[in-house]
Amino acid sequence: MTVRKKESLLIFLCWIAYTASYLGRYSYNANINLIMADYGASHGEAGLVTTMFFFAYGVGQVVNGILCRFYPKRLVISGALCVSMLINLSVFMGVPFGAIRFLWCSNFSVLWSSLVLVLSEHISKDKLGRAIVVMNTTTAIGNFVAYALAGLFARTGSYKLTFLTAAVVMGGVAV
């Protein structure tokens, strides 16, 4: 495999990992109204889940940004996707609502700093700009797919399939 193809493959793998993570992260937000109705949760209770996630994610960005150079990226990236997969799978299986806020809080950010470091260490300078542009599409695409799936599955009366789909995608990407 040529260096050019290896770099393109690495960019794609980093892209798909972060896009999959956003599919998993936004599966809750995309279904929040149905979750509130299903669990009988108030707006405040449902919003607390996203608030706790926001703070855990922010702290995780800083901490992992500092520490990511010290741990094995391949294992950490796959491990983070597996943790998020298990969180989404537990929501699909009907974990009690009180547990969701703590599960979602553990869905902290390890990926971004690790993926950016992997790209910066293994992509040539002339292709790094392209990699950055590609990586900046992950949030929008992951978000779009999460909301599209939520809308599709809500129409069938099975909103929890969004969580199952996210779990399957993240598990596949982790492998």
C-alpha angles and dihedrals in degrees: 000000000000122000089247092055092046090053092048091049091049091050090050093048091050090046095050092046094054094040090052090049090054091049087056096042095050096044087090096047092046091055101034096119093049091046090052090051094044095048098031089238123160124235089256094052093046092046091051089066092059092041092054090046091051093055094043090048092050093049090045092054092055097041095044092043087061098040104036094092089064102054133065104269097202092057095040094049093048091042093052091050090049092051090050090046091054091048092053091044091053091053090049089052091053106257111185113273093242089063094051094073091054094043092049090047090057088056088090127161116271097133108068099056092041094049093047090050092049091051094046091050097046108029122082116245093247091057097039093086090055090048091053092051091049092048091052090065094061098084095050095044095044090048093047093049092047092052093042091052091045090053093046095048093042088059089056092047092244105104091158089071086078088067093046092049091049090049093051093048093047092046091051093048091046090057 
